[in-house]
Amino acid sequence: MIIGTMIVEATLYEASSLKAKRSVVKSISTRIKQKYNVSIAETGHQEAWQRVQWSIVSVGNQRKLVEAELERSLALIESSAELEVIHVQREMV
């Protein structure tokens, strides 16, 4: 069994309130959950308006498949015009 984790930190330049931030974060998280075989949660910077940290986890029996799911999730986050990814940390167990 392969467990892949990825922590993604991003800046939301246009967020002017926590409500605006939550709208963007929830939209992206929901799309990732629907499209890919991963679990995703906002795990940091919950009270900061312009920062977000997601933890994404994928579990499978082939490393390539786990890596692919995580990379597709990252690509979806990076394609969002509302934010800029500033840090990505990956780990495979």
Backbone bond lengths (Angstrom), bond angles and torsions (degrees), N, CA, C in turn:
res aa  C-N    CA-C-N  psi(-1)  N-CA   C-N-CA  omega(-1)  CA-C   N-CA-C  phi
1 M - - - 1.444 - - 1.530 107.95 -
2 I 1.321 115.53 134.26 1.454 123.07 179.00 1.529 108.24 -111.88
3 I 1.324 116.13 131.02 1.462 121.43 175.77 1.525 107.51 -117.62
4 G 1.316 115.51 120.69 1.455 120.53 178.65 1.516 109.92 -111.47
5 T 1.332 115.97 133.26 1.458 120.00 177.04 1.525 108.92 -124.49
6 M 1.307 114.41 148.92 1.453 120.26 176.77 1.524 108.03 -143.85
7 I 1.314 115.91 130.88 1.459 121.44 174.69 1.519 107.02 -109.91
8 V 1.331 115.54 124.13 1.457 121.88 -177.35 1.522 108.58 -117.61
9 E 1.322 116.05 125.65 1.463 120.86 174.66 1.514 108.19 -112.57
10 A 1.336 115.68 139.14 1.455 120.50 -177.68 1.519 110.35 -143.37
11 T 1.319 114.36 159.98 1.455 122.60 175.82 1.518 108.48 -111.69
12 L 1.327 115.73 133.96 1.465 122.36 175.92 1.522 107.06 -106.85
13 Y 1.314 117.97 102.15 1.461 121.53 -173.94 1.521 112.96 -72.42
14 E 1.310 118.13 -30.32 1.457 121.42 -174.39 1.530 113.89 -91.70
15 A 1.312 118.45 -6.68 1.466 121.08 -177.92 1.523 110.00 -69.13
16 S 1.326 115.48 123.97 1.463 119.54 -179.47 1.526 111.92 -111.67
17 S 1.334 116.25 0.29 1.456 121.05 178.44 1.524 108.84 -160.18
18 L 1.329 115.44 166.47 1.468 118.97 175.86 1.522 111.00 -64.23
19 K 1.327 116.72 -33.56 1.458 120.69 179.41 1.533 110.60 -63.92
20 A 1.312 117.86 -42.56 1.466 121.58 178.14 1.529 110.39 -65.30
21 K 1.327 115.71 -41.37 1.466 119.97 178.53 1.517 110.66 -62.51
22 R 1.316 116.93 -48.02 1.468 120.98 -177.66 1.529 111.52 -60.25
23 S 1.308 116.76 -35.37 1.464 120.73 178.37 1.534 110.94 -60.68
24 V 1.320 116.50 -46.49 1.465 121.45 179.72 1.520 110.35 -67.44
25 V 1.328 116.77 -47.06 1.469 121.61 -177.18 1.527 110.75 -62.02
26 K 1.310 117.01 -44.72 1.464 120.85 -179.11 1.526 111.09 -65.70
27 S 1.316 117.16 -41.27 1.456 121.17 179.76 1.529 111.33 -60.63
28 I 1.316 116.34 -47.82 1.467 120.47 -179.54 1.528 110.54 -66.48
29 S 1.324 117.83 -45.01 1.467 121.02 179.92 1.527 111.60 -59.99
30 T 1.314 117.15 -42.94 1.462 121.35 -179.80 1.525 111.29 -64.11
31 R 1.332 117.28 -43.53 1.473 120.26 178.80 1.515 111.24 -62.09
32 I 1.325 117.41 -41.19 1.467 120.62 179.78 1.525 110.50 -65.47
33 K 1.325 117.42 -44.62 1.474 120.92 178.98 1.518 111.68 -60.05
34 Q 1.332 116.87 -38.63 1.462 121.01 -177.86 1.529 112.48 -73.65
35 K 1.330 117.36 -33.15 1.461 120.55 -172.93 1.526 114.14 -92.53
36 Y 1.320 117.47 -31.33 1.461 120.28 -170.31 1.527 111.58 -125.39
37 N 1.321 114.69 157.53 1.453 121.93 -178.33 1.535 109.28 -88.17
38 V 1.337 115.06 67.59 1.461 121.64 -179.09 1.519 109.88 -138.46
39 S 1.313 114.80 163.37 1.459 121.41 168.40 1.514 106.72 -108.95
40 I 1.330 116.38 138.56 1.457 120.73 -178.83 1.518 109.05 -137.58
41 A 1.334 115.32 140.16 1.465 120.60 178.43 1.517 108.77 -147.52
42 E 1.318 115.90 146.93 1.452 121.10 171.82 1.525 106.82 -78.91
43 T 1.332 116.79 117.27 1.462 119.86 -171.78 1.519 114.33 -118.27
44 G 1.302 117.29 0.27 1.455 118.41 179.68 1.511 111.71 -155.74
45 H 1.302 115.54 161.06 1.467 123.27 177.44 1.532 112.23 60.42
46 Q 1.323 118.18 33.71 1.462 120.71 -177.65 1.519 113.43 -61.97
47 E 1.308 118.47 -29.19 1.459 120.42 -177.44 1.527 113.05 -99.59
48 A 1.321 117.88 1.03 1.468 121.35 178.41 1.525 108.87 -93.26
49 W 1.299 117.24 133.20 1.467 121.58 -176.49 1.523 113.12 -68.91
50 Q 1.319 116.29 -37.43 1.459 118.60 -170.08 1.520 114.19 -113.67
51 R 1.305 117.43 18.31 1.464 121.06 176.94 1.514 109.40 -131.06
52 V 1.327 115.50 146.53 1.458 121.00 175.64 1.525 108.48 -143.30
53 Q 1.310 115.23 144.18 1.461 121.24 173.67 1.520 107.29 -130.90
54 W 1.332 115.79 123.89 1.457 121.68 175.75 1.520 108.99 -110.18
55 S 1.320 116.60 144.71 1.462 122.43 167.42 1.518 106.24 -112.42
56 I 1.326 115.26 128.29 1.463 121.76 -177.46 1.526 107.41 -123.04
57 V 1.333 116.02 134.07 1.459 121.10 -177.83 1.521 109.42 -131.38
58 S 1.333 115.26 137.69 1.458 121.38 174.43 1.523 108.22 -132.30
59 V 1.313 116.59 141.09 1.464 122.35 -179.71 1.524 108.10 -126.10
60 G 1.324 116.38 135.94 1.454 120.38 178.78 1.510 110.71 -164.73
61 N 1.321 115.11 -177.77 1.463 118.92 -179.52 1.528 112.64 -103.65
62 Q 1.346 117.22 -2.42 1.456 120.76 177.01 1.527 109.66 -129.69
63 R 1.309 115.37 128.61 1.462 121.04 -177.11 1.524 112.30 -58.38
64 K 1.328 117.34 -42.15 1.466 120.93 -178.70 1.526 112.13 -60.34
65 L 1.323 116.76 -40.54 1.458 120.29 -179.91 1.526 111.55 -67.79
66 V 1.320 116.55 -41.09 1.462 120.87 178.59 1.527 109.71 -63.86
67 E 1.331 116.54 -46.42 1.467 120.62 178.77 1.528 111.11 -60.89
68 A 1.326 116.82 -40.82 1.466 120.94 -179.02 1.530 111.26 -63.41
69 E 1.319 117.28 -42.36 1.470 120.36 179.17 1.529 111.07 -62.59
70 L 1.316 115.87 -42.54 1.453 119.57 179.87 1.532 111.07 -66.79
71 E 1.323 116.97 -41.77 1.468 120.66 -179.79 1.524 111.41 -66.44
72 R 1.321 117.46 -38.17 1.475 119.99 176.53 1.522 110.74 -64.39
73 S 1.316 115.85 -38.98 1.469 119.93 177.63 1.527 110.73 -63.21
74 L 1.329 116.46 -43.87 1.463 120.83 178.03 1.525 110.79 -63.16
75 A 1.323 117.24 -40.96 1.462 120.58 179.41 1.524 111.11 -61.40
76 L 1.322 116.96 -39.11 1.464 119.94 178.09 1.526 110.68 -65.20
77 I 1.314 117.27 -41.35 1.466 120.58 177.65 1.525 109.90 -63.00
78 E 1.327 116.44 -46.42 1.466 120.81 -177.89 1.525 112.69 -66.01
79 S 1.315 117.58 -24.33 1.462 120.56 -179.55 1.525 112.60 -78.29
80 S 1.302 117.44 -9.32 1.458 121.61 -179.83 1.529 109.94 -73.98
81 A 1.314 116.01 129.18 1.466 121.42 -179.34 1.525 112.29 -75.39
82 E 1.330 117.67 -17.71 1.469 121.37 -175.40 1.524 114.18 -78.88
83 L 1.330 117.51 -12.86 1.457 118.69 -174.60 1.512 112.20 -143.65
84 E 1.338 114.14 167.94 1.460 121.54 176.20 1.524 108.16 -130.18
85 V 1.323 116.61 125.58 1.466 121.30 177.86 1.526 107.88 -73.16
86 I 1.334 115.80 128.83 1.464 119.72 -178.40 1.528 113.09 -112.61
87 H 1.345 117.54 -18.81 1.463 119.79 -179.48 1.528 109.75 -157.28
88 V 1.330 115.98 137.36 1.463 121.54 175.88 1.527 107.76 -133.67
89 Q 1.326 115.65 130.59 1.465 122.02 177.31 1.516 108.01 -123.28
90 R 1.335 116.98 125.62 1.476 121.88 -178.98 1.525 109.95 -116.81
91 E 1.352 114.13 150.38 1.464 119.69 175.63 1.528 108.42 -152.71
92 M 1.321 115.54 138.34 1.461 121.94 176.41 1.524 108.52 -120.41
93 V 1.314 115.97 134.64 1.465 121.37 178.78 1.510 108.31 -123.90
